[in-house]
Amino acid sequence: MGKEANVQELLFIKPVFHNKIWGGRELQTDWGYDIPDGPVGECWAISAHPAGDCLVEGGPFNGRYLSDLWDNEHELFAGAEGDRFPLLIKILDAKENLSVQVHPDDEYAHVHENGSLGKRECWYVLDCKPGTQIVVGQRAHNREEFAQMVREGRWDDLLYRVPIQPGDFFMIEPGTIHAIQAGTVVLETQQSSDVTYRVYDYDRVQADGTKRELHIPQTLDVVDYDLPLPKSGQVSAPEVGGVTQLGACPNFEVVRVEVRADAPVTLQQSHPFMCVSVVNGKGGKVTTPAGTWELGKGSHFVAPALSGDLAFEGDLELIASWLPQTR
C-alpha cells in the first residue's frame, strides 16, 4: 500500500561535532559516532544554527541543510513562526568540568549579540559517575555581592551544587549560573543560540597556551538573583502510556518516551514539528503514514508538520521536544 498523499517523510539528521577543552571520547566509544580527533564535547544532533547547521540524510531532502528547509520548504514546519529554526538539540560529554557560565534572555541577546536569540535550555542526565554534582544556581543576593565574591574567588560560597543521577532533569532559565561537572553526559534541549557568558574557567590553559575569555561585565548584567535554587533534578511527573513530561517553558516542551517490546508507544504529531532523539536502545523502529525507519541509540530526526503520528516499537528510550502550544 502506498503512502498517503501530502504526508511528509521524517527528516533524519546528521549531527555536527565540536571539540571542547572539557570534552572526551564517549560520543565515539558509547554512541558510535564518527567524531573528530581530540576532546569532543558536543554533538549538535538537531541544529540549524550557523555554528553547526545539520544536513538531512536520506529521503527527498537528502543533503540539504536544516536551515535551508526552514527558509525554503517551510511547509515542513507549517505553523512555526520566526526567522530561524528555533530549537537546538545537543548531547554533551563532559570528561572535565564545563566552565561556570550564564546565558542571556532574548531581549538582552537581541541588543548585545547581533540579534541572536537568548538561551533558555534544559538538561536530561543520561549518565554520570557516582557522587557527581552539577552547578545550578548561585547564592549572591545582588550584583554587588556577586561581583565581590567573584573578585575574591569565593567559588565554594557562591556556587550552588546539586547531586545528580541518570534520569534527572533540570530547566536552566536565562540568568541561571550553571556548570555541568566532570563525568556527566546530558541531552540538552535549548533555544537556537550559541551565546554563553563565561564567569569562571578554573584557570585552564588551552592547547595554544591561552586561557579562554571570561565575560564578567555581561554576566553581572544578566544573572537573575531571584531564581529559586532546586533541591534536586528528580522527575516527579507520572508516566502515562510510556510518556513522561519532563518540562515545559515558553520556548519548548520536552518529554521522555519509554518504548518496550511488549508496550509500543504512539506519539500524536499535532505540532509544527517535533524533534526526536534516541538515547538508549537498538533494533527499534518508527512507523508513520510515509513509511517505517529503523532506530537505535544516537538516531535523531525531525517529524514535520504533516508526518502523521509516530508509532514506536522495540526497546527504546527517546527524548522528544516541540514548541509550546500557543493557541
Secondary structure, DSSP 8 states (H G I E B T S, - for coil): ----TT----EEEE-EEEEEEEEESHHHHTT-----SS-EEEEEEE-EETTEE-EE-SSTTTT-BHHHHHHH-GGGGTT--SSS--EEEEEEEESS---EEE---HHHHHHHTTT-----EEEEEEEE-TT-EEEEEE--SSHHHHHHHHHTT-HHHHEEEEE--TT-EEEE-TT--EE--TTEEEEEEEES----EEEE-TT---TTS------HHHHHHH--TT----S-----S-EETTEEEEEE-SS-EEEEEEEBTTB-EEE---SSEEEEEEEEEEEEEEEETTEEEEE-TT-EEEEETTS--EEEEEEEEEEEEE-----
